[in-house]
Amino acid sequence: MTFGDNSNDGDMSVKERSGMRVAVAGGTGLVGRYVVEELAATGQEPVVLARSQGVNLVTGAGLDAAMAGVEVVVDVSNVTTTSGKKAIAFFDSVGRNLLDAGERAGVGHHVVLSIVGIDQVGLGYYQGKLRQEDVVKSGRTPWTVLRATQFHEFAEQTLDRVPGPLAVVPRMRTRSVAAREVAQQLVRLAMAPAQGMAPELAGPQVEQVVDMVRRLLRARHQRRLLLPVKMPGAAGTAMAGDGLLPVGQGPRGSQTFEAWLAQHAVQEG
């Protein structure tokens, strides 16, 4: 995988800093698994922070023991909700617990994955991500926030969220990017000095989510009625327009949705 010429990732070789103990909050999730793989592949020592590993990110139980010797934290934790109240509560608690445990462990760099356009689109979940950004910015640990666009996998998540003959899909424009490429950029940033708000990461081309889901259905040979829906209010207008597209230059993933879909269909077949 290669990023475009405007990647601005510091040109630091990850291999030059091998052997670092790196905690991955949410390391069993979609992006988290890729982050763990990338860290291991480049000679780092990933530490998965998840309930399956005896760590509760919301309460902080098990964090101190797991964070012993950790130098860098990569936070890709997630919660499935459309409620702003629940999203804010989750990301606030997790962010503060990670920062507090990180300070006690002597962590020198805290990296967070966020989303492009969350300050333009007022969805409840995005309010939670904004709180997450605010928490890390107010902490004492040097930090980096990477905003990325929706993943190619978002089409699959949208389609599988509600099974049945009808597929309700929001009208949304995005420069979708492969989750693995997001993980690779997160590892690059984690191994480099903290830089605050990093240049936004996006995929190689603009896609309409409705069209992505339609192509996914075709690749799966599934017959479902696809119902495109524009979300109400200003948020829906922003989603259907340019609200979730990156502003300015930044790293660009190389894998198109079409290439991801062809590879994914083969793997699933």
Backbone torsions as a table, in degrees:
resi	resn	phi	psi	omega
1	MET	NA	134.5	176.9
2	THR	-129.4	144.9	175.9
3	PHE	-95.5	163.2	179.3
4	GLY	-67.1	172.5	-176.5
5	ASP	-62.8	-21.0	-177.4
6	ASN	-96.7	29.0	-175.4
7	SER	-66.9	-34.9	175.9
8	ASN	51.1	48.2	-177.1
9	ASP	-99.3	11.6	173.5
10	GLY	90.5	-9.8	177.9
11	ASP	55.7	25.8	177.9
12	MET	-88.7	128.6	177.6
13	SER	-74.1	124.9	178.1
14	VAL	-61.1	-36.2	-176.9
15	LYS	-64.5	-22.4	178.7
16	GLU	-68.6	-17.9	-178.2
17	ARG	-123.1	50.5	-178.1
18	SER	-77.5	161.4	176.2
19	GLY	84.6	8.9	179.5
20	MET	-80.1	142.9	176.9
21	ARG	-90.3	114.2	-172.3
22	VAL	-121.3	120.0	178.2
23	ALA	-84.4	134.8	179.5
24	VAL	-117.3	102.7	178.0
25	ALA	-76.6	120.7	-173.4
26	GLY	83.8	31.5	-174.8
27	GLY	-71.8	-2.0	176.4
28	THR	-102.8	-0.9	-179.4
29	GLY	-83.9	-174.6	-176.2
30	LEU	-56.2	-59.1	179.8
31	VAL	-74.7	-37.1	-178.1
32	GLY	-57.0	-42.1	179.2
33	ARG	-62.0	-40.2	178.5
34	TYR	-67.9	-38.7	177.7
35	VAL	-60.9	-44.9	178.6
36	VAL	-60.5	-44.0	178.8
37	GLU	-62.4	-44.3	-178.7
38	GLU	-65.7	-40.8	178.1
39	LEU	-61.2	-46.9	-179.9
40	ALA	-63.5	-39.6	-178.2
41	ALA	-66.5	-25.1	-179.1
42	THR	-101.4	13.5	172.6
43	GLY	88.5	10.7	177.3
44	GLN	-88.9	171.4	177.6
45	GLU	-112.6	95.5	-179.5
46	PRO	-74.7	141.1	175.8
47	VAL	-121.4	113.1	-176.5
48	VAL	-81.2	124.5	175.6
49	LEU	-104.3	101.6	-177.7
50	ALA	-158.7	162.1	-178.8
51	ARG	-60.5	-34.1	179.9
52	SER	-65.6	-16.3	178.7
53	GLN	-106.5	14.3	177.4
54	GLY	82.2	18.9	-179.0
55	VAL	-120.1	127.0	175.5
56	ASN	-107.2	107.3	-175.6
57	LEU	-68.4	-29.3	-177.5
58	VAL	-73.7	-41.5	-179.8
59	THR	-93.5	-20.6	-177.3
60	GLY	89.7	-2.2	-179.3
61	ALA	-62.4	129.9	177.7
62	GLY	84.9	-5.4	-175.5
63	LEU	-68.2	-46.6	-175.3
64	ASP	-59.4	-43.8	-180.0
65	ALA	-64.5	-42.0	-178.0
66	ALA	-69.3	-28.2	-174.6
67	MET	-87.5	0.8	-179.5
68	ALA	-58.1	123.8	177.4
69	GLY	79.7	2.6	-179.1
70	VAL	-74.7	135.5	179.7
71	GLU	-102.5	-29.9	-176.4
72	VAL	-136.7	142.4	173.5
73	VAL	-115.3	132.7	172.0
74	VAL	-115.7	114.9	-175.9
75	ASP	-100.6	105.7	174.1
76	VAL	-120.5	27.8	179.2
77	SER	-63.4	157.0	-175.2
78	ASN	-152.5	156.9	174.2
79	VAL	-136.7	140.1	180.0
80	THR	-93.9	102.7	179.6
81	THR	-163.2	153.0	171.1
82	THR	-107.4	0.3	-179.1
83	SER	-82.8	124.2	177.2
84	GLY	-62.8	-39.6	-179.0
85	LYS	-61.9	-46.0	-179.1
86	LYS	-68.8	-40.2	-179.7
87	ALA	-65.2	-44.0	179.1
88	ILE	-62.3	-44.9	-179.1
89	ALA	-61.6	-42.5	-178.3
90	PHE	-65.2	-54.6	-174.2
91	PHE	-69.6	-29.1	175.7
92	ASP	-66.4	-49.3	-178.5
93	SER	-64.1	-47.6	-177.9
94	VAL	-64.6	-44.0	-179.1
95	GLY	-61.3	-45.3	-179.2
96	ARG	-68.0	-40.2	178.9
97	ASN	-63.2	-42.3	179.6
98	LEU	-65.8	-42.5	179.6
99	LEU	-65.6	-43.5	-179.7
100	ASP	-64.0	-46.1	178.8
101	ALA	-65.7	-35.5	178.8
102	GLY	-65.3	-40.1	177.1
103	GLU	-63.0	-42.0	179.6
104	ARG	-65.5	-30.7	-178.5
105	ALA	-88.5	-9.0	-179.3
106	GLY	81.9	27.0	178.6
107	VAL	-63.0	136.9	-176.9
108	GLY	-106.1	-4.8	-177.8
109	HIS	-155.5	127.0	-178.9
110	HIS	-118.9	117.5	-176.0
111	VAL	-112.3	133.1	-177.9
112	VAL	-125.6	137.1	172.5
113	LEU	-92.7	124.9	177.7
114	SER	-125.7	-164.5	-171.3
115	ILE	-129.1	135.4	176.0
116	VAL	-61.9	133.5	171.5
117	GLY	86.7	7.4	-175.5
118	ILE	-68.9	-18.3	176.1
119	ASP	-90.0	0.3	177.7
120	GLN	-109.1	-23.3	-176.6
121	VAL	-118.9	115.5	-170.7
122	GLY	-88.6	47.3	175.8
123	LEU	-75.2	154.1	-178.6
124	GLY	-58.7	-44.7	-179.9
125	TYR	-61.7	-39.4	-179.5
126	TYR	-66.5	-30.2	175.1
127	GLN	-61.8	-36.7	176.2
128	GLY	-65.5	-40.7	179.0
129	LYS	-66.9	-36.2	175.3
130	LEU	-63.1	-40.2	176.4
131	ARG	-62.2	-40.7	178.3
132	GLN	-58.5	-44.1	178.3
133	GLU	-62.6	-44.1	-178.8
134	ASP	-62.4	-39.3	-179.5
135	VAL	-62.2	-47.7	-177.1
136	VAL	-69.1	-33.3	178.5
137	LYS	-67.0	-30.5	-178.1
138	SER	-86.4	-5.7	-179.2
139	GLY	-79.9	171.2	-178.8
140	ARG	-92.2	-11.1	-178.7
141	THR	-83.3	133.5	175.2
142	PRO	-54.4	137.2	-169.7
143	TRP	-134.8	159.0	172.0
144	THR	-137.9	131.5	174.2
145	VAL	-114.1	124.6	175.2
146	LEU	-107.6	115.2	171.1
147	ARG	-90.0	128.4	178.5
148	ALA	-124.4	156.3	175.7
149	THR	-76.8	176.6	177.2
150	GLN	-58.7	148.7	179.5
151	PHE	-79.7	158.1	169.6
152	HIS	-54.0	-36.2	-178.1
153	GLU	-65.7	-12.0	-179.9
154	PHE	-61.0	-34.7	178.3
155	ALA	-61.6	-42.4	179.0
156	GLU	-66.6	-42.8	179.1
157	GLN	-63.1	-40.4	178.7
158	THR	-64.6	-43.0	-177.6
159	LEU	-68.8	-37.6	-174.3
160	ASP	-89.2	-6.5	-176.3
161	ARG	-62.0	-41.9	179.5
162	VAL	-127.8	103.9	-179.9
163	PRO	-70.6	162.0	178.9
164	GLY	131.3	-178.0	-175.3
165	PRO	-74.9	-17.1	-177.0
166	LEU	-109.2	130.2	177.5
167	ALA	-114.2	108.0	178.8
168	VAL	-91.2	120.7	-172.9
169	VAL	-128.2	129.2	179.8
170	PRO	-72.5	143.0	171.9
171	ARG	-73.6	116.1	-173.7
172	MET	-151.4	130.6	175.1
173	ARG	-101.1	135.6	-178.6
174	THR	-154.3	155.2	169.1
175	ARG	-98.9	79.3	-171.7
176	SER	-62.7	149.0	-174.8
177	VAL	-135.4	148.6	179.0
178	ALA	-68.7	136.2	180.0
179	ALA	-58.5	-35.8	179.2
180	ARG	-63.6	-37.4	178.9
181	GLU	-70.0	-32.5	173.8
182	VAL	-62.8	-44.2	179.2
183	ALA	-61.9	-41.4	179.9
184	GLN	-62.6	-40.3	178.3
185	GLN	-69.2	-37.1	176.9
186	LEU	-61.0	-41.3	179.1
187	VAL	-66.4	-41.5	175.4
188	ARG	-55.1	-49.0	-177.9
189	LEU	-66.5	-37.7	-178.9
190	ALA	-63.6	-33.7	-178.2
191	MET	-84.2	-10.3	-179.6
192	ALA	-101.2	168.1	176.6
193	PRO	-62.2	151.6	178.4
194	ALA	-59.5	141.2	-177.3
195	GLN	-132.9	12.5	-179.3
196	GLY	73.2	-133.1	178.4
197	MET	-77.4	111.1	-179.8
198	ALA	-77.5	157.7	174.4
199	PRO	-56.3	140.5	-174.7
200	GLU	-67.5	139.8	179.8
201	LEU	-99.2	134.4	179.1
202	ALA	-144.4	168.9	177.7
203	GLY	-82.4	-179.1	-172.5
204	PRO	-75.3	-20.3	-176.6
205	GLN	-153.4	157.4	-179.7
206	VAL	-75.9	134.8	178.2
207	GLU	-126.7	153.4	170.2
208	GLN	-100.5	123.7	-175.0
209	VAL	-58.2	-36.9	177.3
210	VAL	-57.5	-43.9	179.4
211	ASP	-68.8	-36.1	177.5
212	MET	-61.1	-44.9	179.9
213	VAL	-66.2	-38.9	178.4
214	ARG	-60.6	-43.6	179.4
215	ARG	-68.2	-34.2	177.5
216	LEU	-66.4	-42.5	176.7
217	LEU	-58.8	-42.9	179.8
218	ARG	-63.9	-41.4	-179.9
219	ALA	-66.8	-31.5	179.1
220	ARG	-84.6	-7.4	-175.8
221	HIS	59.0	40.0	179.0
222	GLN	-103.1	141.5	178.1
223	ARG	-110.0	100.3	175.9
224	ARG	-133.9	146.2	177.8
225	LEU	-77.0	118.5	-177.6
226	LEU	-93.2	123.4	-178.6
227	LEU	-116.1	100.1	176.8
228	PRO	-70.9	136.1	-177.9
229	VAL	-133.4	129.8	172.5
230	LYS	-88.6	125.1	179.1
231	MET	-63.5	147.5	-175.8
232	PRO	-72.9	159.1	171.0
233	GLY	73.7	-164.6	-177.8
234	ALA	-64.5	-33.7	179.7
235	ALA	-63.0	-43.8	179.0
236	GLY	-64.2	-38.9	178.3
237	THR	-64.8	-42.2	179.3
238	ALA	-65.9	-41.4	179.3
239	MET	-63.2	-41.1	-179.3
240	ALA	-74.4	-18.1	179.4
241	GLY	-100.3	-126.5	-175.3
242	ASP	-107.0	10.7	-172.9
243	GLY	-62.3	-27.1	-178.1
244	LEU	-107.0	15.2	177.7
245	LEU	-97.8	147.6	-178.4
246	PRO	-67.9	150.4	177.2
247	VAL	-109.8	124.5	179.7
248	GLY	83.9	-174.8	-177.0
249	GLN	-84.5	161.3	179.2
250	GLY	176.5	178.9	179.7
251	PRO	-66.2	144.1	180.0
252	ARG	-127.3	125.5	176.8
253	GLY	-64.8	158.9	-175.9
254	SER	-101.2	-23.7	-176.2
255	GLN	-82.3	121.9	177.1
256	THR	-76.2	164.3	176.4
257	PHE	-63.0	-38.4	-180.0
258	GLU	-61.7	-42.2	178.6
259	ALA	-67.3	-41.4	176.9
260	TRP	-61.6	-42.1	-177.9
261	LEU	-64.2	-42.6	179.1
262	ALA	-63.6	-42.5	179.1
263	GLN	-67.7	-42.5	-177.5
264	HIS	-66.1	-41.0	-179.9
265	ALA	-63.2	-36.9	178.4
266	VAL	-67.3	-43.5	-178.8
267	GLN	-64.9	-36.3	-178.6
268	GLU	-80.2	-18.5	-175.4
269	GLY	-75.9	NA	NA
